[in-house]
Amino acid sequence: MNRTVSTVRWTARTLSVLIILFWGFFITAGIVGSISGHPNGTLHSMHDRLGFALMLAWLLGLALAWKWELAGATLTLAAILIQAFFINWRVVDGLGVLPPITALLFVFCGCIGRQSRQHNQAA
């Protein structure tokens, strides 16, 4: 079981790095574009700003999950669910399903890790 948890943990970590790098590239490109005078990627409405803030929250959650699996995964899942229900349901369409799956993998590792620690303390 320990090997399975380790494999799942590193799968979640690898996916989280790829997701953060992917979205980080577009965020950086948008910032550089707006600084250089190309306002194509600006956030015009409050709806856009809220969606962007929630995206930053779930990206932060994926990063935090490396250290605190349950807390980071909970932040990611909460932000994605809020974004899907109130902003844009297409956030979980296509490849958008990868962040919640990654968060669920972190939840699995966190729960199994917590159970094994409790089992070791009881023994």
Backbone bond lengths (Angstrom), bond angles and torsions (degrees), N, CA, C in turn:
res aa  C-N    CA-C-N  psi(-1)  N-CA   C-N-CA  omega(-1)  CA-C   N-CA-C  phi
1 M - - - 1.457 - - 1.527 110.83 -
2 N 1.332 116.52 -34.55 1.457 120.81 -178.79 1.528 111.18 -63.20
3 R 1.333 116.18 -38.25 1.466 120.60 179.33 1.536 110.80 -68.05
4 T 1.328 116.79 -37.76 1.465 121.29 177.95 1.522 110.69 -63.34
5 V 1.330 116.40 -44.90 1.464 120.54 179.57 1.522 110.25 -63.08
6 S 1.320 116.68 -41.05 1.465 120.42 178.91 1.530 110.97 -63.64
7 T 1.314 117.19 -41.66 1.469 121.23 178.45 1.525 110.94 -64.75
8 V 1.321 116.76 -44.81 1.468 120.87 179.28 1.527 110.10 -64.43
9 R 1.342 116.87 -41.41 1.466 120.99 -179.99 1.531 110.58 -60.84
10 W 1.326 117.02 -46.14 1.472 119.26 -178.48 1.526 112.19 -72.90
11 T 1.311 116.98 -27.93 1.466 119.42 172.51 1.521 109.76 -65.16
12 A 1.327 116.91 -45.12 1.466 120.97 178.77 1.522 110.84 -63.50
13 R 1.318 117.05 -41.74 1.463 120.15 179.59 1.528 111.56 -65.09
14 T 1.328 116.43 -42.12 1.464 120.02 178.94 1.526 110.52 -63.37
15 L 1.317 116.73 -46.31 1.465 120.26 177.95 1.521 111.17 -61.20
16 S 1.332 117.34 -41.02 1.468 119.37 -178.90 1.519 111.34 -64.67
17 V 1.318 117.87 -39.67 1.470 120.57 177.65 1.523 110.27 -63.97
18 L 1.324 117.11 -44.42 1.469 120.01 179.94 1.529 111.29 -63.17
19 I 1.330 117.19 -40.81 1.465 121.10 179.43 1.519 110.47 -65.94
20 I 1.328 117.21 -45.16 1.468 121.25 179.96 1.519 110.82 -63.75
21 L 1.325 117.45 -42.33 1.471 120.18 178.31 1.529 111.29 -64.92
22 F 1.325 117.08 -42.31 1.465 121.27 -179.98 1.528 110.53 -59.69
23 W 1.346 116.69 -54.85 1.462 119.76 -178.38 1.520 111.70 -71.43
24 G 1.323 117.06 -31.50 1.466 120.32 176.73 1.515 112.33 -61.77
25 F 1.334 116.11 -36.25 1.466 120.08 177.09 1.529 110.49 -61.62
26 F 1.318 117.64 -46.52 1.460 120.60 -178.18 1.528 111.94 -70.25
27 I 1.321 117.29 -36.32 1.463 120.02 177.40 1.525 109.94 -65.27
28 T 1.329 116.54 -44.85 1.464 120.71 178.15 1.517 111.23 -62.75
29 A 1.322 117.26 -42.72 1.465 120.57 178.36 1.522 111.24 -62.17
30 G 1.335 117.20 -39.52 1.462 120.71 177.71 1.510 112.36 -65.48
31 I 1.332 116.22 -40.27 1.463 119.79 178.54 1.518 111.09 -66.87
32 V 1.323 116.75 -45.65 1.471 120.87 178.46 1.520 110.26 -62.73
33 G 1.325 117.24 -40.85 1.458 120.77 179.06 1.514 112.62 -63.96
34 S 1.314 117.07 -40.86 1.465 119.07 -179.77 1.521 111.51 -71.86
35 I 1.332 117.79 -32.22 1.464 120.69 177.39 1.522 110.36 -68.32
36 S 1.333 116.06 -38.22 1.465 119.34 -178.12 1.525 112.97 -83.67
37 G 1.324 117.40 5.62 1.453 120.16 172.61 1.508 116.57 97.64
38 H 1.299 118.49 11.66 1.467 122.26 177.28 1.522 109.02 -102.57
39 P 1.323 118.71 95.97 1.464 121.24 -173.53 1.524 114.70 -81.29
40 N 1.319 118.86 22.81 1.463 121.00 -176.97 1.523 112.62 -64.63
41 G 1.314 118.12 -32.35 1.449 121.05 -174.92 1.517 114.03 -100.91
42 T 1.311 117.90 16.77 1.459 118.18 -176.99 1.520 110.96 -72.92
43 L 1.298 114.99 155.59 1.460 121.86 179.91 1.522 107.42 -94.71
44 H 1.308 116.91 103.85 1.457 122.03 -172.73 1.519 113.42 -80.89
45 S 1.297 117.37 -44.82 1.468 119.53 -172.68 1.523 110.92 -107.31
46 M 1.314 115.12 165.74 1.461 120.82 175.85 1.528 109.91 -63.72
47 H 1.314 116.76 -33.27 1.463 122.88 177.14 1.537 109.94 -59.27
48 D 1.335 116.97 -45.65 1.462 121.55 178.56 1.524 111.11 -65.39
49 R 1.306 117.13 -42.39 1.463 121.27 -179.16 1.523 111.65 -64.75
50 L 1.314 116.67 -40.47 1.460 120.48 179.27 1.534 110.44 -66.76
51 G 1.319 116.76 -42.40 1.467 120.47 176.72 1.520 111.99 -61.22
52 F 1.337 116.21 -39.87 1.466 120.66 178.50 1.525 110.48 -67.41
53 A 1.323 117.55 -42.05 1.468 121.23 178.71 1.531 110.88 -62.53
54 L 1.328 116.45 -40.42 1.463 119.47 177.96 1.524 111.46 -67.58
55 M 1.321 117.07 -35.87 1.453 119.97 176.32 1.529 110.29 -64.36
56 L 1.332 116.75 -42.38 1.465 119.57 176.44 1.523 110.78 -62.48
57 A 1.336 117.30 -36.01 1.465 121.15 179.29 1.530 111.04 -64.83
58 W 1.333 117.09 -44.67 1.466 116.30 -179.54 1.520 112.52 -73.83
59 L 1.325 117.71 -27.76 1.468 119.26 172.69 1.530 110.61 -66.98
60 L 1.330 116.17 -41.54 1.464 120.75 176.04 1.529 110.07 -62.02
61 G 1.326 117.03 -40.85 1.458 120.99 177.73 1.522 112.38 -60.11
62 L 1.327 116.87 -41.11 1.467 120.01 177.53 1.523 111.16 -64.76
63 A 1.323 116.85 -37.17 1.465 119.89 178.08 1.536 110.41 -69.70
64 L 1.326 117.44 -42.74 1.465 121.29 179.78 1.521 112.42 -65.24
65 A 1.320 116.47 -27.60 1.463 120.71 -177.45 1.529 112.16 -65.76
66 W 1.309 117.86 -17.30 1.466 119.34 175.24 1.522 110.50 -63.30
67 K 1.320 117.00 -37.62 1.474 121.69 -178.47 1.528 111.18 -97.09
68 W 1.315 116.92 -47.80 1.463 123.12 -177.80 1.525 107.78 -119.41
69 E 1.309 116.39 91.27 1.465 121.76 -170.37 1.526 112.62 -59.65
70 L 1.315 117.33 -51.10 1.464 119.48 -175.80 1.530 112.08 -69.52
71 A 1.314 117.48 -41.29 1.468 120.17 -179.61 1.531 111.14 -65.52
72 G 1.327 116.82 -46.28 1.463 120.25 179.69 1.517 112.34 -65.00
73 A 1.331 116.17 -41.76 1.465 120.17 179.32 1.521 111.13 -66.24
74 T 1.331 116.79 -38.00 1.464 120.50 178.42 1.521 110.92 -64.56
75 L 1.329 117.02 -43.85 1.468 120.89 176.92 1.525 110.56 -60.30
76 T 1.318 116.26 -45.22 1.470 120.35 -179.84 1.525 111.12 -61.71
77 L 1.314 116.90 -49.28 1.467 119.86 -178.26 1.523 112.02 -64.77
78 A 1.323 117.08 -40.40 1.468 120.05 179.18 1.524 110.94 -63.67
79 A 1.336 117.47 -45.54 1.466 120.91 -179.49 1.526 111.58 -64.63
80 I 1.328 116.58 -40.97 1.465 119.76 180.00 1.523 110.78 -67.65
81 L 1.331 117.31 -41.22 1.468 119.93 178.94 1.532 111.34 -64.93
82 I 1.317 117.24 -42.63 1.470 120.04 177.07 1.517 110.11 -62.06
83 Q 1.322 116.25 -44.76 1.460 120.10 -179.86 1.532 110.87 -64.41
84 A 1.317 117.70 -41.06 1.462 120.71 -178.22 1.520 111.99 -68.68
85 F 1.326 117.81 -40.01 1.461 120.35 -176.37 1.521 113.71 -82.42
86 F 1.327 117.52 -33.37 1.462 119.24 -172.32 1.526 115.01 -111.64
87 I 1.314 118.86 -21.00 1.463 120.65 -176.25 1.531 110.87 -108.90
88 N 1.333 116.20 -62.59 1.457 120.51 -174.83 1.529 108.45 -156.85
89 W 1.323 117.42 112.27 1.456 121.13 -178.35 1.523 112.21 -65.97
90 R 1.318 117.42 -18.69 1.465 120.58 -178.17 1.524 113.23 -73.59
91 V 1.321 116.13 -2.28 1.458 119.77 176.94 1.532 110.77 -62.23
92 V 1.317 117.66 -23.95 1.466 121.40 178.66 1.524 111.91 -108.16
93 D 1.311 116.71 22.66 1.456 122.38 179.09 1.526 109.03 -95.98
94 G 1.303 117.45 142.38 1.460 121.64 177.28 1.519 112.03 63.80
95 L 1.338 115.86 -127.47 1.463 120.33 179.27 1.523 112.57 -71.31
96 G 1.324 117.23 -9.67 1.453 121.17 177.12 1.513 112.85 -66.33
97 V 1.318 117.04 -9.75 1.457 120.82 178.00 1.541 110.77 -79.47
98 L 1.332 117.73 -14.83 1.466 120.18 -178.32 1.535 114.13 -65.41
99 P 1.344 120.35 -43.62 1.471 118.06 178.81 1.532 114.01 -60.10
100 P 1.345 120.50 -45.54 1.467 116.90 177.60 1.530 113.17 -66.76
101 I 1.326 117.53 -33.87 1.467 119.44 176.46 1.521 109.91 -64.04
102 T 1.324 116.22 -42.59 1.467 120.58 177.81 1.521 110.46 -61.60
103 A 1.322 116.89 -43.25 1.467 120.48 177.89 1.524 111.10 -62.01
104 L 1.323 116.92 -40.52 1.469 120.01 178.30 1.529 111.69 -65.54
105 L 1.326 117.31 -33.87 1.465 119.98 174.82 1.527 110.55 -64.55
106 F 1.337 116.80 -40.03 1.466 120.36 176.14 1.528 110.94 -65.01
107 V 1.324 117.41 -38.62 1.468 120.67 177.17 1.529 109.69 -61.47
108 F 1.307 116.56 -45.26 1.468 120.98 178.01 1.529 110.67 -56.63
109 C 1.324 117.32 -48.63 1.466 121.22 -179.44 1.526 111.30 -64.22
110 G 1.322 116.39 -41.66 1.459 120.00 179.41 1.514 112.51 -63.95
111 C 1.315 117.06 -42.04 1.476 120.86 179.84 1.521 111.56 -67.92
112 I 1.319 117.28 -44.08 1.469 121.03 178.79 1.524 109.79 -65.29
113 G 1.330 116.99 -41.38 1.462 120.34 178.00 1.514 112.29 -63.19
114 R 1.309 116.81 -39.87 1.468 121.29 178.41 1.533 110.26 -65.76
115 Q 1.328 116.72 -42.70 1.462 120.09 179.34 1.522 111.46 -63.85
116 S 1.328 117.49 -40.75 1.465 119.67 -179.07 1.524 110.85 -69.11
117 R 1.350 118.15 -34.64 1.467 120.33 176.61 1.524 110.72 -66.12
118 Q 1.331 116.48 -41.37 1.466 120.44 178.60 1.529 110.29 -66.23
119 H 1.312 116.90 -38.22 1.454 121.26 179.48 1.535 110.31 -66.51
120 N 1.338 117.13 -40.62 1.457 121.52 178.71 1.517 112.29 -67.18
121 Q 1.330 117.87 -35.60 1.463 121.44 178.82 1.528 111.21 -71.65
122 A 1.326 117.11 -33.32 1.458 121.14 179.69 1.523 111.60 -72.88
123 A 1.317 116.86 -26.95 1.474 120.68 -176.78 1.494 112.80 -81.75
